[in-house]
Amino acid sequence: MQNKGLIKFFAILFALVSIYQLSFTFVANNVKEEAKAFAGDNPDKELKYLDSIGKVKVFDLGFTDFTYNEVKNKQLNKGLDLEGGINVILQISIKDVLKGLANNSKNPVFNKSLADASANLEGNKTYLNKFFEAFEANSKGQVKLASPDIFANRSLQGEGGIDFQMSDAQAQKVIKRKVDESVESAFKVLRERIDKFGVTQPNVQKLGETGRILVELPGAKDVDRIKKLLGGKAQLEFWETFKIEEIGNFLVSANEALKKTEIKKTETKTVAKDSLNALLTDAKDSTDTKKGNNPLFDKIIGQGGGPVLGYFAPKDTTVINEYFKRPEIRILLAGDQHNAKFVWSKPTVTKDAKGKDIEAVELYALKGNRDNAPAMSGGVVTDAKDTFDQLGKPAVSMQMSPQGAKIWEELTGRAFAQKSYIAIVLDNVVYSAPGVTSGPIAGGRSEITGSFDVAETKDLANVLNAGKLPASADIIQSTVVGPSLGQAAIDAGTISSVLGFLLVCLWMVFYYGKAGWYANLALLLNLLFLFGIMASFGFVLTLPGIAGIVLTLGTAVDANIIIFERAKEELREGKSLSEAVLASYGWHGAMRSIIDANVTHVLTGAILFIFGTGPIKGFALTLLIGIVTSLFTSIFIARIFIDRNIAGKGDLTFSTNITKNWFTNFHYDFIKVKKFTYIFSSIVTVVSLVSIFFVNGLDEGVDFVGGRTFQVKFEKPVDATAVSDELSAAFGTPVEAKILGDDDQLKITTKYKIKEDGVAIDEEVNQKLYNALAKYFPGVSYEKFINTYDGKTVGVLQASKVGASISEDIKTNSYWAVLGAMAVIFLYLMVSFRKWQYSLGAIAAVAHDVIFVLGIYSLCYKFMPFHMEMDQHFIAAILTVIGYSMNDTVIVFDRVREFIIGNRKGSFEDIVNASINTTLSRTLNTSLMMIIVLLTMFIFGGESIRGFIFAMLIGIIVGTYSSLFIATPVLVDTISKDEKHTIEDKHNKA
């Protein structure tokens, strides 16, 4: 091997750099352990300790030193599934952006196009493109985007804007640019909010041109608070309110009107004795005022007064909102009440008629106008700080701009004169509605008080300073992982990795003897390089990423297996050790097979990285890095040890006394049994397709259909069926509950309101889940049940949400990923082998493997003790299977090509059979390595990836079969008779 010294130099350099980069991870972990010991299971105390030593030097190398913050920033980053925390994908509402750009145009074509775009969204189609398509269809050339009442308005005119003469194509370019600017603005606002929130190493990034923003917050634990921080527009508004005596007559009239349409239900609880009840005393028929006969008033649970019209149960707000939206109800509003806007307060605790504490929300009627605009917008706030009021309650002080100060003085002066109230509304929720008792407030400095806690005032001041979002940001996908679950994943990953490594090493030594030790040393160095590269470039280690590392253990020795087997063949032909090694490392030896096999790996890994999201990208990235490091260590590092042996003892045999004759002189006729294998595979394919399309179907996970999943740990074993029935009754829609691992842990899945976005919906789902399961968790509060924290053992350990829109994208991406991988591999093999028959044989085998795995999942998912869902992890497994199936097939095909070019005698079928038999030891050894590591991961890798590993395990077994009994027979059957005769004549004459 030439340039051996240079290779040694780079190997040592890479090793030193890797050790240097990984040293920061070890130091950071040691500091965290010290913090845990100091805090004594108090997460707040631990966080304060780490914050306090941020600038303290904790790592001294002699020639330089590093503070804890510097060490922390250089450590190997762990994904949320290992670290715990919250992962969210936000969809900026492009519909809201377009409405804003069009100044809330009332143009019917414009509004119908907005509605059509929402209704007809498809996977991988952006809302903006669907809007343009809908506008073109609805306008029929009669209405232009550049119409004065749509986008050619005053705010969009001028340089770089839209003028009346623009065509739709020209206007579209401007609109796209303006939409991108709005998304960029939202991105900056969110990043500023998160930076001030204080989460360690947050990750905020835009996802292409989709209008989506990814937010990862490692270690974040307060689920509801985080979602409010991210999803809230921070639209602060100040509204004048109607008093109860002003709006009471309307409520009475509305109640009477609703009696005609609503079904009366008898209830046992008494009507709250409030001021609205007094309005009913004049009703002529006293029986009409009985509980159950008043659709609106029967829902009042507490006394109102001033601006508060009454207290209601949170569960009734949706129904009451629907009442107030009805045209026949709104027409009852008289005079200046016609534009009244009914809104709710933040939930508070009040007393019911029996003096019992209950949760309630207050109803307010705001004084609206034709434009539905508030008396004053929060945009005038120039500075905000969290503070405490005169009573010691949390509050937010704010300073307004000069213009805002003037409006505020007029507004408070009018409220003082009229003895009225000003509602402080944040994101359409009333936080307080104080009166003004000391005259107009001048100067623009004021204070917001209300039902806040300290965290809320901090967040409110944060979002006010960061600015409001240009459009609503809906959470369309989220994952919450508790730190205890993350630690369990790390433990499972570590055990499977170490055990897989040891098993691979033992097999290599058992089968190849001293050469196996050389391969193991190269494998150890490969792992060091892999982790060093991940740490150097700031890549994130995830649980699927650990799976990728364990798989790398199998593939890392794959190249050594191909080289060692080739060297054994050369030795059997009588060559010396040095000649055998030189031939095996040559292009016509093992190198061509190694390159072809690894190129197919790289292609499938790249496609997986492009189409995958979150942890799947981590899996793909680890595979890709592993392929590169494996090739370097297998080809160059192991060669250094081999050459040293040749220069010294020269006693390498690439086998042991036990294995030296294994698979030698093997002469099985694989082509002869092709009829039986065709029949068997055809039956399996038909049964699989029938099961998939007509009988069982596939267990599509929330990644593909949308929904929410919760991993809930109970204090003792529970009946999954009973829990499912209870939750279905509580949600009013089917809820699935399956045992996950142990009998005291369930995976709960629901599609309840998955098509509706908003923080309030997420909170509602969490609250319903807690209320339905509260009896299983005595003494556990809602916060303890939902939120994550160190040492958590019961409640929600992990939660995820996939919205309907993003699930469609995931499904579309998955189809394209599988089809794209097959197409790319087909083209590569056709170029590499220069005959389409090789590509066809390979793709036939791959299609067979994919259908086989899908069939197994379709037939078995209902009774297997682990989950077999179709999700992103499953697609990752399928693509991995495609890559490894190609590996075995390419090894055989390379030998077929070599024998055709050479002088081997016999028929074409004999040449192909000889190719399979002489590479059988490579094929089985490579597959065996993969099966060993996959079985290790299946047993010890943890419940969350068991279905993912099972798919790969089945795929590798089936892939080995198909490369021997499907790919090569298809190659034989598609080569023309004339070409076969030409090959046979050439070889037999020679």
Secondary structure, DSSP 4 states (H G I P E B T S, - for coil): -TTHHHHHHHHHHHHHHHHHHHHHHHHHHHHHHHHHHHHTS-HHHHHHHHHHTTTSEEEE-SS-EEEHHHHHHHSPEEPHHHH-EEEEEEEE-HHHHHHHHTTS---HHHHHHHHHHHHT--TT--HHHHHHHHHHHHHTTSS-TT-TTTTSSGGG-STTS--TT--HHHHHHHHHHHHHHHHHHHHHHHHHHHHHHT-SS-EEEEETTTTEEEEEEET---HHHHHHHHH----EEEEEB--HHHHHHHHHHHHHHHTTTSPP----SPPP-SHHHHHTTT-S-GGGGSTTS-TTGGGEEE--BTTB-EEE-GGGHHHHHHHHHSHHHHTT--GGGGG-EEEEE--EEEE-TTS-EEEEEEEEEE---TT---SEEGGGEEEEEEEE-TTS-EEEEEEE-HHHHHHHHHHHHHHHHHT-BEEEEETTEEEE--B--SS---SSEEEE-SS--HHHHHHHHHHHHH---SS-EEEEEEEEE-HHHHHHHHHHHHHHHHHHHHHHHHHHHHHHTHHHHHHHHHHHHHHHHHHHHHHHTTPEE-HHHHHHHHHHHHHHTHHHHHHHHHHHHHHHTT--HHHHHHHHTSIIIIIHHHHHHHHHHHHHHHHHHHH--THHHHHHHHHHHHHHHHHHIIIIIHHHHHHHHHHTT----SS-TTTTTTTTT----TTTTHHHHHHHHHHHHHHHHHIIIIIS---B-HHHH-EEEEEEE-SS---HHHHHHHHHHHHTS-EEEEE-SSTTEEEEEE-TTTT--SHHHHHHHHHHHHHHHGGGSTT--HHHHHS--TT--SEEEEEEEE-HHHHHHHHHHHHHHHHHHHHHHHHHHHHHHS-HHHHHHHHHHHHHHHHHHHHHHHHHTTT-SS---BSHHHHHHHHHHHHHHHHHHHHHHHHHHHHHHTT--S-HHHHHHHHHHHTHHHHHHHHHHHHHHHHHHHHHS-GGGHHHHHHHHHHHHHHHHHIIIIIHHHHHHHS-HHHHHHHHHHHHH-
